[in-house]
Amino acid sequence: MLFFGNHGDYEVTCKFLDKKGQRIAKKRICHNVSKKEARDGMMNYITNQFSESIDIAHPIKVVAKPTTSR
């Protein structure tokens, strides 16, 4: 448990602009990962899936929040 204590489920939201100037927001749930892994995974997903349409002059904002258990 020493190395796996910070793993959990995170809701990751990513906001960015496409080349036309439209705002795009994508949301995913990442299971059993750390917060950093969730953010990095979302950044990789966005850059791979939207590489042709991302406006690289504007920042990509990635926010990871713990999911609430019901």
C-alpha positions, 0 to 999 in steps of 0.5 A: 500500500505504500506506492498505491495509496494515491490511486483512484478514479478521476473525472478529467476535463480538457478544454482547448480551442480548435483552429477555427477558434471554437472552444472544445471540452472533452470529459473522461473517467480514468480508473485506478490511476494517480491524479498525474497519470489521469492528467497525462493520459488525457493530454496524450489522448487529446493530442493524438485524437485532435492533432489536426485541429488543435490551435497550438497557439492557445493552452490546453487546460486539463483538470482532474477531480476525484469522482464521488462514490455513490 
